[in-house]
Amino acid sequence: MKNTIINMAIAAITLTACNSSTNKSTENKSSGTDTTQAKSQTENVTATTPSVADTKATVSIKEIVTAYLQLKNAFTKDNTTDAATAGTSLETAFKNFDKTALSADQKKAFEDIEDDAREHAEHIGKNGGNIAHQREHFVMLSKDMADLIKTFGNGGQTLYKDFCPMANDGKGAIWISEVKEIKNPYLGSKMPTCGTMKEEMK
């Protein structure tokens, strides 16, 4: 009789221990599921949130585009002094561009454009008082800017690629504008509306 009672007590303790172990195992599995779901949700948020690098690239391009547009607007008013100031600002904007935001291919593409564009911006900046010479450099600079915008975007604003058939000694030349209305930077006050809009750059 005594042995029977002891055996029953041992069985009860063993059963209780097994149930406790099963509950812990279930809790651990449940906890693991929660952790997996939380990780999955975090990954989804990360995947849909723009990286800081992308934002840096957009901000830097915007600064370059802004400086170029100031230069273009100075030429539409035949203002060689303001053009020189804007040329220097554009050179600085290229210099300060944060290339850490770019992939290896993007970095190479940017540097190819930058080398040429900075040289033209520098010439414009150093030749205040000689608007004809400044405008010669603006022809090539505008081509560089069109390539830059095509590769890296428009800096968050709608832009227009315009064309003047009489610029560049009758060979024609493009420029980039922030307005649909034609305001010719090559001919200025002589023929301010000469040209056509060739492309909307969104």
C-alpha positions as CSV (number, residue, x, y, z in Angstrom):
1,M,0.0,0.0,0.0
2,K,2.8,2.3,1.0
3,N,4.6,1.5,-2.3
4,T,1.5,2.2,-4.3
5,I,1.1,5.7,-2.8
6,I,4.8,6.5,-3.5
7,N,4.5,5.3,-7.1
8,M,1.4,7.5,-7.6
9,A,3.2,10.5,-6.2
10,I,6.2,10.0,-8.5
11,A,3.8,9.6,-11.5
12,A,2.0,12.9,-10.6
13,I,5.3,14.8,-10.3
14,T,6.6,13.4,-13.6
15,L,3.3,14.4,-15.3
16,T,3.4,17.9,-13.9
17,A,7.0,18.3,-15.0
18,C,6.2,17.1,-18.6
19,N,3.3,19.6,-18.8
20,S,5.5,22.4,-17.6
21,S,8.1,21.5,-20.2
22,T,5.5,21.3,-23.0
23,N,4.2,24.8,-22.0
24,K,7.6,26.3,-22.1
25,S,8.3,24.7,-25.5
26,T,5.0,26.1,-26.8
27,E,5.9,29.5,-25.4
28,N,9.3,29.4,-27.0
29,K,7.8,28.5,-30.4
30,S,5.3,31.3,-30.1
31,S,8.0,33.7,-29.1
32,G,10.0,32.6,-32.1
33,T,7.1,33.3,-34.4
34,D,6.6,36.7,-32.9
35,T,10.3,37.5,-33.4
36,T,10.2,36.3,-37.0
37,Q,7.2,38.4,-37.7
38,A,8.8,41.5,-36.1
39,K,11.9,40.9,-38.2
40,S,9.9,40.6,-41.3
41,Q,8.0,43.8,-40.6
42,T,11.2,45.6,-39.9
43,E,12.7,44.4,-43.2
44,N,9.6,45.6,-45.1
45,V,9.8,49.1,-43.5
46,T,13.5,49.2,-44.4
47,A,12.9,48.2,-48.0
48,T,10.3,50.9,-48.6
49,T,12.1,53.7,-46.8
50,P,14.4,55.8,-49.1
51,S,18.1,55.6,-47.9
52,V,20.0,58.7,-46.7
53,A,22.3,58.2,-49.7
54,D,19.5,58.6,-52.2
55,T,18.4,61.8,-50.5
56,K,22.0,63.2,-50.5
57,A,22.2,62.6,-54.3
58,T,18.9,64.4,-54.9
59,V,19.9,67.4,-52.7
60,S,23.3,67.8,-54.4
61,I,21.8,67.6,-57.9
62,K,19.2,70.2,-57.0
63,E,22.0,72.6,-56.0
64,I,23.8,72.1,-59.3
65,V,20.5,72.6,-61.3
66,T,19.7,75.7,-59.3
67,A,23.1,77.3,-60.0
68,Y,22.8,76.4,-63.7
69,L,19.4,78.1,-63.9
70,Q,20.7,81.2,-62.2
71,L,23.4,81.3,-64.9
72,K,20.9,80.8,-67.7
73,N,18.7,83.6,-66.4
74,A,21.7,86.0,-66.2
75,F,22.4,85.3,-69.9
76,T,18.7,86.0,-70.8
77,K,19.2,89.5,-69.3
78,D,22.6,90.0,-71.0
79,N,24.1,90.3,-67.5
80,T,27.7,89.2,-67.7
81,T,28.5,90.0,-64.1
82,D,25.7,87.9,-62.7
83,A,26.6,85.2,-65.2
84,A,30.2,85.2,-63.8
85,T,28.9,84.9,-60.2
86,A,26.5,82.1,-61.2
87,G,29.3,80.3,-63.1
88,T,31.5,80.3,-59.9
89,S,28.5,79.1,-57.9
90,L,28.0,76.2,-60.4
91,E,31.6,75.2,-60.2
92,T,31.3,75.1,-56.4
93,A,28.1,73.1,-56.5
94,F,29.9,70.4,-58.7
95,K,32.8,70.4,-56.4
96,N,30.6,69.9,-53.3
97,F,28.5,67.1,-54.8
98,D,28.5,64.1,-52.4
99,K,29.6,61.2,-54.5
100,T,29.4,58.7,-51.6
101,A,25.7,58.4,-52.5
102,L,26.6,56.9,-55.9
103,S,27.3,53.4,-57.2
104,A,30.6,52.8,-59.0
105,D,28.9,53.2,-62.4
106,Q,27.1,56.3,-61.3
107,K,30.2,57.8,-59.9
108,K,32.1,57.3,-63.1
109,A,29.2,58.8,-65.1
110,F,29.1,61.8,-62.8
111,E,32.8,62.4,-62.9
112,D,32.9,62.2,-66.7
113,I,30.3,65.0,-66.9
114,E,31.8,66.9,-64.0
115,D,35.2,67.3,-65.5
116,D,33.9,69.1,-68.6
117,A,31.1,71.0,-66.9
118,R,33.4,72.4,-64.1
119,E,35.8,73.6,-66.7
120,H,33.1,75.5,-68.6
121,A,31.6,76.9,-65.4
122,E,35.1,78.1,-64.3
123,H,35.7,79.9,-67.7
124,I,32.3,81.6,-67.4
125,G,33.1,82.7,-63.8
126,K,36.5,84.1,-64.8
127,N,35.3,86.0,-67.8
128,G,32.9,88.6,-66.5
129,G,32.7,91.4,-69.0
130,N,33.1,89.1,-72.0
131,I,29.6,87.8,-72.5
132,A,30.3,86.4,-76.0
133,H,33.1,84.2,-74.6
134,Q,30.9,83.2,-71.6
135,R,28.1,82.1,-74.0
136,E,30.5,80.0,-76.0
137,H,31.2,78.0,-72.9
138,F,27.5,77.9,-72.0
139,V,26.8,76.0,-75.3
140,M,28.9,73.0,-74.1
141,L,27.9,73.4,-70.4
142,S,24.2,73.1,-71.4
143,K,24.9,69.8,-73.2
144,D,26.7,68.5,-70.0
145,M,23.7,69.6,-67.9
146,A,21.3,67.7,-70.2
147,D,23.4,64.6,-69.7
148,L,23.5,65.1,-66.0
149,I,19.8,65.5,-65.7
150,K,19.1,62.5,-67.9
151,T,21.4,60.4,-65.6
152,F,20.6,61.7,-62.2
153,G,17.2,63.4,-62.4
154,N,15.9,66.9,-62.4
155,G,16.4,67.8,-58.7
156,G,12.7,67.6,-58.0
157,Q,11.3,70.0,-60.5
158,T,10.0,69.9,-64.1
159,L,12.5,71.2,-66.6
160,Y,12.5,71.9,-70.3
161,K,15.1,71.4,-72.9
162,D,14.9,74.3,-75.4
163,F,16.7,74.8,-78.7
164,C,17.8,77.9,-80.6
165,P,18.8,77.3,-84.3
166,M,20.6,80.7,-84.5
167,A,23.0,80.2,-81.6
168,N,26.5,78.9,-81.8
169,D,27.2,80.6,-85.1
170,G,24.1,79.2,-86.7
171,K,24.9,75.6,-85.7
172,G,22.2,75.7,-83.0
173,A,22.4,75.1,-79.3
174,I,20.2,73.7,-76.5
175,W,19.7,75.0,-73.0
176,I,17.7,73.9,-69.9
177,S,14.9,76.0,-68.5
178,E,12.5,75.9,-65.5
179,V,9.8,77.7,-67.5
180,K,7.8,76.7,-70.6
181,E,8.1,80.2,-72.0
182,I,11.1,80.7,-74.3
183,K,13.7,83.1,-72.9
184,N,16.8,82.8,-75.0
185,P,20.1,82.9,-73.1
186,Y,22.2,83.0,-76.3
187,L,20.6,86.0,-78.0
188,G,19.3,87.7,-74.9
189,S,17.5,91.0,-75.5
190,K,18.2,90.9,-79.2
191,M,15.9,87.9,-79.8
192,P,14.5,86.8,-76.4
193,T,11.8,84.5,-77.8
194,C,13.9,82.8,-80.5
195,G,13.8,79.0,-80.1
196,T,11.5,76.1,-79.4
197,M,10.9,73.7,-76.5
198,K,12.2,70.3,-77.5
199,E,11.6,68.1,-74.4
200,E,9.9,68.2,-71.0
201,M,12.3,66.7,-68.5
202,K,10.2,65.3,-65.6
